[in-house]
Amino acid sequence: MTSTPSSSLPTDPTPSGTDRDVQGSDLVDWDFAAAAASRLVRPGPRAGRGEIEDLVAELRVAGERAVDPVATTARMQTPAGTPPALVVDRPGWIRANARSMGAMLAPVLDEVVARKRESDRHKARSAGRSLPQVGDTAQKVGATVTGTEVAGILSWISTKVLGQYDLAPQGTPRLMFVAPNILGAERELGVEPTDFRLWVAMHEETHRVQFTAVPWLRDHVVGRARSIGAEMMPEPDQMSQRLGEVLTQLPGVLRGETDVTQVLATPAQRERLAEITAVMSLLEGHADVVMDEVGPQVIPTVADIRRRFDQRRKGAGNVDKVLRRLLGMEAKMRQYRDGAAFVRGVVDEVGVDGFNQVWTSPDTLPLPTEIADPRAWIARVHG
């Protein structure tokens, strides 16, 4: 399988063994997380060199073939000059996402560190002593422990993702196809490989169109995600209390009675989460609708693929379901369903061009209550 080129994140310039102020980037060792996850992850289904080369080549072609049908179906155009899709293996996906997660979370973690530093300063002033600094070696150990936890999450998710439009807060967004996962899924489903690969490409190409044809959308989504992430980080003195609350609610999460994000959030934060969840439901549902609406003239077996794929989503084993609930991925499955129903409901009433008014500004994105009530969105936006 091909992969994204390996590149190192900036290293800490502070000499080993010295004391210094902690930065947000110190809280997670992203290099360590990526390397550890790459060692942990299974390589994927067995395949000969020739089959792998054919798969990679066909996925690249599928990425190109998806452009015109998606643009025609969605009635949206991606600007010229966007980079072609990358075909990656699981370690390639891990490296790319470790970089993106680090860039996405950097401002959030900086705020956590700032809160902690201000709390420590307040306590030090009250006690009449100077502000202590954290030793570089001690902080390195803490970051590595956190990196280990991230590695476990990355390694598991890397076996599930078929494709992704990486928003890459640190650089250039890029469309990716995870070749071993696509190969494994098409074998498991027993679908026609060429059709399935193009079908997956349609979904991911729709995401690329969303974020490139709508210039403000990327910054809006990244900004909202960072904002709610910073809000959900508890104050330093509340860490133990919040941990106790999470542990108390954990059985309900495992039984599927509540969502992990609901456990971690306060009532006010749940409202903010509902807003960004509505946007993600729109994006995922829109991509699902477009990938199906291209029709059998482009993908002859599209109806059979959709039927089998939906059955696969429902048929996860017990361990897989528990992990999905712990990582909040069950909620993502609902986003596909709810968002697709919203998109179809709006298109049925006002057509594709009427639906595309959703991309006018942040104010025309669906509210949480409107995802389940497309006519409410139509009444608000179209009058």
LUMZADO-582962 format. One record per residue: z, y, x of N, C-alpha, C in turn. Coordinates in pm, whole numbers, padded with zeros to 5 digits, always signed. Each point is the difference from the previous one (the first is absolute). Layout:
LUMZADO-582962
ZYXZYXZYX;...
//
This chain:
LUMZADO-582962
+00000-00119+00084+00000+00119-00084+00000+00125+00088;-00063+00105-00043+00009+00126+00072+00124+00073-00042;+00042+00094+00079+00122+00074-00032-00015+00143+00044;+00091+00083-00050+00001+00138+00044+00040+00006+00145;-00054+00094+00077+00036+00011+00141+00149+00026+00016;+00059-00065+00098+00142+00021+00026+00021+00136+00064;+00100+00070-00046+00035+00128+00063+00149+00020-00005;+00055+00060+00102+00144+00016+00008+00042+00129-00066;+00113-00004-00066+00058+00121-00054+00063+00080+00113;+00020+00131-00018+00062+00080+00106+00136-00057+00040;+00024-00009+00129+00128-00053+00047+00099+00114+00018;+00126-00037+00000+00107+00098+00012+00006+00049+00145;-00014+00130+00022-00002+00050+00138+00138+00008+00066;+00106-00022-00076+00134+00015+00056+00030-00114+00096;+00048+00026+00120+00032-00107+00095+00103-00094-00057;-00015-00129+00033+00092-00101-00050+00141+00028+00048;+00095-00021-00092+00140+00011+00037+00059+00136-00021;-00081+00100-00038+00053+00134-00021+00042+00017-00144;+00081+00103-00025+00040+00033-00135-00086+00114-00050;-00034-00002-00128-00083+00104-00057+00017-00002-00150;-00055+00105-00066-00001+00002-00145-00098-00104-00052;+00038-00065-00108-00084-00101-00062-00108+00068-00083;-00122-00054+00007-00111+00047-00082-00028-00103-00110;-00070+00045-00105-00032-00092-00108-00080-00120+00048;-00090+00023+00098-00082-00109+00052+00082-00107+00071;+00125+00032+00035+00085-00097+00068+00056-00106-00095;-00005+00026-00130+00067-00089-00094-00075-00131-00021;-00128-00003+00026-00078-00124-00009-00089-00010+00123;+00004-00113+00068-00089-00025+00113-00127-00062-00057;-00099+00085-00028-00123-00047-00067-00084-00087+00092;-00001+00028+00130-00071-00087+00094+00058-00140-00003;+00134-00007+00004+00068-00129-00003-00028-00071-00131;+00006+00074-00112-00024-00060-00132-00140-00061-00007;-00100+00074+00048-00137-00050-00005-00017-00124+00087;+00056+00004+00121-00013-00114+00091+00073-00123-00055;+00122+00021-00053+00076-00112-00054-00066-00059-00123;-00050+00086-00089-00068-00048-00121-00125-00079+00036;-00073+00046+00101-00121-00071+00043+00032-00137+00055;+00117-00013+00064+00041-00132+00049+00046-00091-00114;+00063+00059-00101+00056-00078-00110-00106-00051-00097;-00105+00077-00022-00092-00028-00108-00086-00124+00029;-00027-00076-00106-00089-00114+00012-00143+00050+00022;-00083-00074+00071-00135+00050+00032-00096+00000-00117;+00027-00075-00106-00093-00005-00112-00068-00135-00009;-00091-00016-00097-00066-00130-00020-00085-00039+00120;-00013-00129+00021-00081-00051+00111-00148+00021-00031;-00072+00041+00101-00144+00021-00016-00065-00006+00138;-00123-00050+00003-00075-00006+00124-00050+00137+00040;-00038+00013+00128-00046+00128+00051-00119+00053-00080;-00094-00088-00031-00117+00043-00075+00037+00051-00139;+00093-00068-00067+00042+00044-00133+00070+00135+00007;+00081+00020+00103+00070+00127+00017-00100+00113+00024;-00096-00024+00087-00099+00103+00030-00081+00036-00124;-00036-00102-00079-00074+00027-00124+00084+00079-00099;+00129-00035-00010+00091+00069-00091+00012+00148+00038;+00023+00027+00126+00015+00137+00047-00127+00080-00027;-00114-00059+00032-00127+00070-00021-00023+00027-00148;+00031-00097-00087-00024+00019-00142+00095+00102-00060;+00123+00007+00050+00094+00101-00050-00046+00140+00038;-00054+00015+00119-00053+00131+00039-00116+00040-00091;-00087-00097-00028-00112+00028-00090+00051+00030-00140;+00103-00074-00045+00056+00024-00134+00054+00142-00011;+00063+00048+00106+00049+00137-00001-00112+00101-00021;-00115-00026+00062-00115+00089-00015-00063-00016-00139;-00009-00124-00047-00062-00027-00131+00080+00060-00115;+00132+00014+00020+00086+00048-00109-00016+00149-00025;-00052+00074+00095+00000+00146-00009-00076+00050-00122;-00126-00040-00015-00082+00053-00109+00048-00045-00138;+00031-00131-00021+00049-00040-00133+00129+00069-00041;+00090+00021+00095+00126+00068-00033-00028+00146-00035;-00082+00066+00078-00032+00140-00028-00067+00015-00136;-00089-00094-00033-00069+00005-00128+00094-00028-00116;+00084-00102+00015+00091-00039-00108+00109+00105-00021;+00059+00048+00110+00108+00099-00010-00052+00142-00020;-00128+00021+00027-00060+00135-00005+00076+00096+00092;+00027-00050+00120+00067+00076+00104-00070-00031+00132;-00009+00099+00086-00071-00016+00127+00094+00023+00117;+00002-00095+00094+00076+00020+00123-00085+00083+00096;+00057+00095+00071-00078+00083+00092-00068-00082+00109;-00110+00048+00050-00068-00067+00111+00087+00005+00125;-00016-00101+00084+00070+00000+00129+00134-00070+00000;+00041-00060-00112+00126-00073+00001-00016-00127+00083;+00103-00041+00074-00014-00115+00090-00030-00128-00077;-00075-00092+00059-00023-00130-00065+00128-00082-00006;-00002-00103-00084+00118-00085-00016+00027-00079+00128;+00127-00023+00025+00042-00089+00108+00031-00137-00059;-00037-00103+00070+00039-00137-00034+00107-00041+00099;+00120-00030-00050+00114-00026+00088+00058-00138-00027;+00073-00050+00098+00083-00118-00023+00140+00047-00038;+00093-00093-00016+00134+00040-00044+00071+00088+00103;-00002-00033+00129+00062+00092+00097-00066+00137+00001;-00132+00007-00023-00067+00129-00006+00051+00083-00117;+00019-00064-00115+00056+00071-00115+00141+00047+00030;+00079-00085+00065+00138+00034+00034+00004+00123+00090;-00082+00003+00105+00002+00113+00093-00038+00130-00071;-00104-00008-00082-00043+00121-00071+00108+00051-00094;+00067-00092-00070+00100+00043-00096+00130+00043+00065;+00032-00058+00116+00118+00049+00073-00021+00144+00043;-00122+00032+00046-00029+00139+00037+00010+00091-00121;-00060-00043-00111+00000+00085-00119+00139+00016-00059;+00078-00109-00003+00135+00008-00052+00085+00093+00086;-00018-00010+00132+00074+00089+00088-00033+00146-00025;-00130+00028-00019-00041+00139-00026+00046+00046-00138;-00006-00089-00098+00043+00035-00135+00150+00031-00004;+00078-00080+00069+00145+00011-00009+00061+00098+00099;-00077+00045+00098+00057+00086+00103+00073+00122-00058;-00062+00077-00091+00073+00115-00055+00122-00040-00080;-00009-00115-00069+00115-00049-00078+00116-00034+00092;-00030-00073+00108+00105-00040+00094+00055+00120+00076;-00085+00098+00027+00049+00122+00064+00103+00069-00089;-00025-00002-00131+00095+00063-00092+00131-00079-00003;-00009-00134+00006+00122-00081+00004+00083+00035+00124;-00068+00009+00114+00070+00034+00125+00061+00139-00010;-00074+00096-00057+00051+00136-00013+00126+00003-00087;-00002-00075-00109+00120-00009-00086+00119-00057+00077;-00027-00107+00075+00106-00065+00076+00056+00095+00106;-00091+00072+00067+00044+00092+00105+00085+00113-00059;-00044+00052-00116+00075+00107-00064+00137-00050-00046;+00006-00122-00051+00128-00058-00041+00093-00016+00119;-00057-00049+00112+00082-00017+00120+00049+00134+00054;-00086+00103-00006+00039+00132+00047+00116+00054-00084;-00012-00019-00131+00106+00048-00089+00133-00069+00032;-00005-00131+00020+00122-00074+00032+00056+00043+00136;-00091+00020+00097+00046+00039+00133+00065+00138-00003;-00061+00095-00073+00059+00133-00010+00136-00006-00067;+00010-00082-00105+00127-00012-00071+00109-00058+00089;-00039-00088+00090+00096-00064+00090+00018+00076+00130;-00076+00109+00020+00011+00080+00121-00052-00068+00123;-00104-00082-00013-00058-00068+00116-00152+00021+00001;-00060-00035+00113-00145+00018+00015-00076-00111-00071;-00127+00026-00029-00084-00097-00068-00039-00113+00095;+00030-00125-00034-00038-00112+00088-00149-00028-00008;-00054-00051+00108-00138-00045+00003-00003-00152+00006;-00111-00057-00045-00015-00145+00000-00070-00043+00127;+00054-00099+00069-00063-00049+00122-00137-00058-00028;-00093+00023+00093-00136-00048-00017-00004-00152-00012;+00079-00069+00079+00000-00146-00004+00051-00051-00134;+00109+00059-00049+00054-00042-00129-00101+00024-00111;-00069+00116+00005-00099+00031-00103-00118-00096+00008;-00038-00040+00121-00109-00094+00018+00032-00133-00068;+00124-00045+00013+00042-00124-00065-00010+00014-00151;+00049+00112-00053-00005+00021-00144-00142+00004-00052;-00091+00064+00073-00139+00008-00043-00066-00135+00003;+00035-00083+00099-00058-00133+00010+00045-00088-00116;+00128+00011-00037+00050-00076-00115-00078+00039-00125;-00019+00128-00024-00076+00046-00114-00145-00046+00010;-00056+00003+00121-00137-00047+00019-00015-00147-00033;+00103-00080+00025-00003-00141-00035-00010-00018-00151;+00076+00080-00074-00004-00009-00145-00138+00039-00052;-00058+00107+00055-00134+00042-00040-00102-00107+00034;+00017-00066+00114-00094-00104+00042-00008-00112-00102;+00114-00041-00053+00001-00106-00100-00079+00038-00123;+00016+00125-00044-00073+00048-00118-00149+00006+00028;-00037+00059+00115-00141+00013+00034-00068-00136+00013;+00068-00095+00061-00063-00131+00021-00027-00069-00133;+00091+00014-00097-00020-00065-00131-00110+00069-00078;+00004+00133-00007-00100+00072-00078-00139-00021+00058;-00009-00014+00133-00131-00015+00064-00071-00127-00042;+00071-00095-00058-00063-00123-00048-00049+00013-00144;+00033+00111-00067-00033+00017-00142-00113+00100-00025;-00015+00097+00087-00092+00111-00024-00144-00043+00028;-00089+00021-00096-00142-00032+00019-00074+00117+00064;+00034+00119-00040-00064+00119+00055+00088+00120-00024;-00034+00111+00063+00085+00118-00011-00078+00123+00043;+00024+00110-00070-00044+00130+00050+00122+00064+00064;+00003-00001+00131+00114+00051+00077-00005+00152+00001;+00099+00065-00063+00003+00146-00005+00025+00063+00136;+00057-00077+00094+00013+00043+00139+00051+00144+00013;+00124+00027-00039+00052+00138+00013-00010+00054+00142;-00009-00090+00099-00005+00043+00140-00141+00028+00049;-00102-00030-00081-00135+00016+00053-00106-00015-00108;-00102-00080+00030-00116-00015-00087+00018-00117-00095;-00005+00023-00132+00009-00112-00095-00115-00098+00022;+00027-00127-00033-00100-00103+00028+00011-00113-00103;-00115-00051-00040-00007-00116-00088+00011-00126+00084;+00084-00095-00044+00019-00124+00075-00013-00120-00092;-00059-00108+00052-00001-00129-00066+00075-00099+00089;+00093-00076-00058+00078-00097+00078-00067-00136-00015;-00082-00034+00098-00091-00114-00009+00069-00133-00031;+00107-00039+00071+00059-00131-00029+00056-00010-00142;+00051+00110-00053+00055-00003-00136-00109-00013-00104;-00113+00066+00022-00113-00013-00091-00054-00142+00004;-00011-00057+00120-00047-00138+00012+00095-00096-00071;+00130+00019+00020+00096-00088-00065-00003+00013-00151;-00013+00123-00050-00001+00022-00145-00123-00061-00064;-00117+00016+00061-00121-00053-00062+00000-00153+00001;+00060-00060+00103+00014-00146+00002+00096-00046-00108;+00112+00069-00011+00101-00037-00100-00056+00013-00142;-00074+00105-00026-00053+00026-00133-00123-00085-00032;-00069-00046+00103-00122-00076-00023-00113+00084-00055;-00009+00125+00045-00102+00092-00049-00117+00006+00098;-00109+00061-00045-00117+00016+00085+00032+00103+00108;-00003-00038+00128+00049+00089+00106-00068+00135+00008;-00133+00004-00006-00070+00128+00013+00038+00094-00113;+00008-00053-00122+00040+00083-00114+00142+00049+00015;+00090-00087+00045+00141+00038+00012+00018+00107+00106;-00068-00012+00110+00012+00098+00108-00051+00137-00045;-00108+00001-00075-00051+00127-00051+00092+00057-00106;+00060-00085-00080+00094+00043-00105+00121+00069+00062;+00056-00061+00103+00113+00062+00072-00044+00133+00060;-00119+00004+00056-00050+00124+00060-00013+00110-00105;-00037-00035-00123-00010+00100-00107+00134+00067-00026;+00107-00078-00004+00133+00055-00026+00039+00098+00109;-00014-00042+00124+00043+00085+00111-00091+00122+00017;-00130-00018-00024-00091+00113+00006+00036+00104-00105;+00046-00046-00117+00043+00095-00104+00116+00085+00051;+00093-00061+00073+00110+00079+00058-00053+00102+00100;-00098-00041+00080-00055+00096+00096-00064+00117-00075;-00073-00029-00108-00063+00107-00077+00106+00092-00061;+00107-00059-00053+00106+00081-00060+00052+00103+00100;+00028-00045+00121+00067+00087+00097-00096+00089+00079;-00129-00030-00003-00095+00085+00071-00075+00094-00094;-00027-00045-00122-00068+00086-00097+00096+00101-00062;+00129-00027+00009+00103+00090-00055+00080+00054+00119;-00038+00114+00057+00055+00045+00129+00152+00017+00002;+00060+00038-00111+00143+00029+00000+00086-00125-00019;-00060-00113-00035+00077-00116-00044+00082-00063+00112;-00058-00013+00119+00071-00064+00110+00129+00075+00034;-00011+00132+00020+00119+00079+00034+00102-00005-00114;-00049-00002-00123+00091-00005-00115+00081-00130+00000;-00068-00114+00018+00069-00129-00004+00095-00013+00119;-00046+00037+00120+00086-00009+00118+00121+00091-00015;-00023+00122-00046+00110+00094-00017+00102-00047-00100;-00047-00052-00115+00093-00048-00101+00080-00121+00049;-00069-00090+00071+00069-00118+00052+00108+00039+00100;-00032+00094+00088+00100+00044+00097+00115+00072-00069;-00030+00078-00101+00103+00076-00070+00100-00093-00068;-00051-00099-00073+00091-00090-00070+00073-00089+00100;-00066-00032+00112+00068-00079+00103+00118+00074+00058;-00018+00129+00026+00109+00081+00054+00112+00014-00102;-00036+00017-00128+00101+00013-00105+00084-00126-00013;-00065-00117+00016+00069-00127-00024+00088-00041+00117;-00017+00065+00115+00089-00030+00112+00138+00055-00030;+00103-00085-00004+00133+00050-00034+00058+00086+00111;+00095+00086-00038+00073+00077+00100+00077-00097+00091;+00022+00039+00124+00066-00092+00093+00130-00059-00053;+00081+00083-00067+00129-00049-00047-00011-00091-00122;-00122-00012-00058-00018-00081-00119-00066-00135+00029;-00027-00027+00128-00071-00122+00036+00071-00125-00050;+00129-00011+00025+00075-00120-00039+00002-00017-00151;+00020+00111-00071+00002-00007-00146-00134-00047-00055;-00110+00057+00051-00132-00039-00048-00030-00145+00031;+00041-00046+00118-00022-00140+00035+00073-00092-00097;+00122+00037-00035+00075-00079-00097-00069-00005-00135;-00057+00113-00043-00071+00004-00127-00123-00091+00004;-00072+00001+00111-00119-00085+00013+00038-00147-00007;+00106-00037+00072+00042-00140+00001+00046-00045-00138;+00063+00089-00075+00045-00033-00135-00118-00029-00092;-00108+00077+00016-00116-00014-00088-00101-00103+00050;+00020-00053+00121-00099-00090+00059-00031-00123-00086;+00099-00065-00062-00034-00116-00085-00098+00034-00110;+00014+00118-00059-00094+00042-00104-00140+00019+00053;-00011+00051+00123-00132+00015+00064-00063-00137+00020;+00078-00095+00049-00052-00134+00028-00042-00071-00128;+00067+00029-00112-00036-00062-00128-00116+00073-00067;-00044+00112+00056-00108+00075-00059+00043+00089-00114;+00131+00026-00014+00050+00081-00111-00009+00149+00030;-00009+00036+00127-00012+00140+00040-00084+00007+00125;-00042+00119+00036-00085+00020+00116+00084+00055+00115;-00032-00038+00122+00080+00040+00114+00006+00151+00015;-00110+00070-00034+00003+00146+00011+00094+00061-00102;+00015-00064-00115+00092+00050-00101+00145-00013+00047;+00025-00105+00078+00135-00021+00053+00034+00107+00102;-00098+00038+00081+00026+00094+00109+00004+00145-00045;-00052+00030-00119-00020+00139-00041+00106+00047-00099;+00029+00129+00005+00084+00064-00101-00087+00029-00123;+00060+00035-00114-00082+00032-00118-00105+00108+00027;+00038+00107+00073-00097+00106+00029-00112-00052+00089;+00035-00084+00096-00101-00056+00089-00092-00096-00075;+00052-00068-00100-00085-00090-00079-00109+00076-00072;+00031+00122-00043-00103+00082-00063-00111+00034+00099;+00038+00033+00123-00099+00030+00103-00080-00125+00034;+00069-00114+00008-00069-00126+00026-00100-00033-00110;+00039+00028-00124-00090-00027-00113-00128+00083+00012;+00012+00124+00051-00118+00086+00015-00097-00058+00103;+00053-00041+00115-00090-00053+00103-00050-00139-00039;+00081-00076-00074-00044-00130-00049-00117+00016-00097;+00004+00104-00082-00111+00028-00092-00129+00027+00077;+00011+00074+00109-00118+00029+00082-00053-00128+00064;+00090-00083+00054-00044-00123+00062-00060-00095-00102;+00054+00000-00123-00058-00081-00107-00142+00046-00031;-00019+00132-00002-00134+00053-00021-00096-00049+00108;+00040+00013+00127-00088-00036+00111-00034-00148-00001;+00102-00085-00018-00024-00144+00002-00078-00045-00123;+00037+00055-00117-00070-00038-00122-00145+00044+00003;-00027+00119+00050-00136+00050+00011-00083-00090+00091;+00058-00043+00113-00072-00088+00092-00028-00135-00065;+00096-00052-00077-00022-00128-00069-00111+00012-00104;-00001+00110-00074-00103+00019-00102-00138+00011+00064;-00013+00079+00106-00130+00020+00065-00051-00132+00057;+00087-00079+00065-00045-00124+00063-00051-00098-00105;+00048+00009-00123-00049-00086-00107-00121+00059-00071;-00003+00133-00013-00106+00065-00077-00134+00002+00072;-00004-00026+00130-00130-00006+00067-00088-00107-00062;+00063-00104-00057-00072-00093-00084-00072-00112+00073;-00046-00098-00078-00065-00119+00057-00133+00028+00066;-00062+00115-00028-00125+00032+00068+00021+00024+00149;+00123+00035+00039+00034+00017+00141+00080-00119+00052;+00097-00045-00078+00083-00115+00036-00014-00102-00113;-00087-00099+00012-00029-00090-00110+00121-00072-00058;+00098-00035+00084+00113-00079-00048+00126+00086-00021;-00017+00130-00025+00114+00092-00007+00101-00041-00107;-00044-00046-00116+00093-00039-00107+00084-00120+00041;-00062-00097+00064+00072-00119+00046+00100+00036+00109;-00041+00090+00092+00092+00043+00107+00122+00069-00060;-00022+00092-00095+00113+00071-00060+00095-00096-00069;-00053-00095-00075+00085-00096-00071+00085-00081+00098;-00062-00051+00103+00074-00082+00097+00098+00084+00081;-00039+00121+00033+00088+00086+00080+00124+00039-00079;-00014+00031-00127+00115+00034-00083+00094-00118-00015;-00057-00121-00010+00084-00120-00006+00077-00017+00131;-00063+00031+00111+00066-00010+00131+00116+00097+00009;-00016+00123-00051+00107+00098+00003+00122-00050-00077;-00022-00076-00108+00111-00049-00081+00064-00124+00061;-00074-00069+00086+00043-00133+00042+00076-00007+00130;+00059+00109+00045+00076-00003+00126+00121-00093-00011;+00033-00066+00111+00115-00089+00002+00131+00076-00006;+00110-00075-00014+00132+00064-00017+00038+00086+00120;-00019-00052+00121+00036+00077+00119-00086+00125+00010;-00129-00015-00027-00090+00114+00005+00039+00106-00102;+00040-00041-00119+00041+00096-00103+00126+00075+00041;+00095-00071+00062+00123+00065+00045-00031+00107+00104;-00085-00034+00098-00036+00097+00103-00074+00119-00059;-00087-00025-00097-00071+00110-00065+00098+00094-00069;+00100-00056-00066+00098+00084-00069+00082+00081+00100;+00042-00063+00110+00080+00071+00099-00078+00114+00064;-00131-00017+00017-00082+00102+00063-00066+00095-00099;+00031-00018-00129-00056+00088-00101-00145-00028-00034;-00053-00116+00040-00141-00029-00023-00027-00048-00142;+00103-00046-00070-00019-00033-00142-00039+00125-00077;+00060+00113+00036-00036+00126-00065-00145+00035+00027;-00049-00031+00120-00139+00028+00033-00093-00081-00088;+00038-00126-00031-00083-00080-00089-00011+00064-00138;+00108+00058-00046-00003+00069-00129-00087+00124+00005;-00007+00063+00117-00084+00119+00014-00147-00032-00026;-00047-00115+00049-00138-00039-00024-00026-00011-00151;+00089-00070-00069-00019-00025-00143+00012+00128-00082;+00107+00075+00022+00023+00121-00079-00104+00106+00029;-00035+00016+00127-00099+00100+00035-00137-00032-00055;-00039-00128+00005-00130-00039-00055-00006+00026-00149;+00108-00027-00071+00004+00025-00145-00014+00149-00028;+00064+00084+00082-00012+00144-00017-00144+00045+00021;-00062-00044+00109-00137+00042+00032-00095-00042-00111;+00010-00125-00044-00089-00048-00106+00024+00076-00130;+00127+00030-00029+00032+00073-00123-00061+00139+00000;+00007+00069+00115-00058+00134+00009-00152-00006-00006;-00061-00091+00076-00146-00010+00003-00055-00033-00138;+00069-00086-00074-00045-00034-00136-00005+00122-00090;+00089+00096+00023+00009+00117-00086-00090+00116+00046;-00004+00026+00131-00070+00121+00048-00106-00030+00106;-00024-00128+00032-00101-00035+00097+00046+00017+00144;-00086-00043+00092+00036+00005+00143+00016+00145+00046;-00091+00088-00040+00010+00139+00043+00127+00065-00055;+00037-00035-00123+00125+00051-00056+00120-00053+00074;-00006-00128+00037+00109-00058+00080+00011+00071+00134;-00111+00032+00062+00001+00059+00135+00064+00138+00005;+00034+00056-00114+00078+00124+00000+00139-00025+00059;+00038-00126+00010+00130-00035+00059+00009+00046+00145;-00116+00016+00067-00001+00035+00142-00007+00151+00024;+00012+00080-00106-00016+00145+00014+00108+00063+00086;+00125-00038-00021+00113+00058+00074+00121-00089-00021;+00108+00021+00074+00122-00077-00026+00049+00012-00144;-00029+00112-00065+00046+00021-00137-00072-00089-00100;-00117-00053+00035-00074-00085-00093+00023-00149+00025;+00080-00034+00099+00038-00140+00019+00087-00045-00117;-00004-00127-00037+00079-00045-00115+00150+00006+00025;+00072+00041-00102+00146-00004+00004+00046-00144-00023;+00124-00032+00036+00049-00137-00021-00016-00048-00143;+00028+00086-00097-00012-00041-00141-00145-00018-00043;-00093+00062+00071-00140-00007-00039-00071-00126+00048;+00054-00065+00102-00062-00124+00048-00006-00103-00113;+00103-00005-00081+00002-00094-00113-00060+00061-00127;-00041+00126+00006-00051+00070-00118-00118+00089+00041;-00118-00061+00021-00115+00077+00048-00035+00118-00089;+00020-00013-00132-00034+00111-00090+00089+00122+00023;+00121-00023+00048+00087+00114+00032-00057+00077+00118;-00054-00070+00100-00063+00069+00112-00123+00076-00047;-00081-00064-00085-00121+00064-00051+00036+00128-00076;+00104-00008-00082+00041+00118-00078+00045+00112+00090;+00071-00032+00109+00052+00102+00091-00111+00061+00085;-00090-00083+00050-00101+00047+00095-00125+00051-00071;-00041-00068-00106-00124+00038-00068+00024+00088-00123;+00127+00002-00048+00031+00084-00114-00046-00059-00132;
//
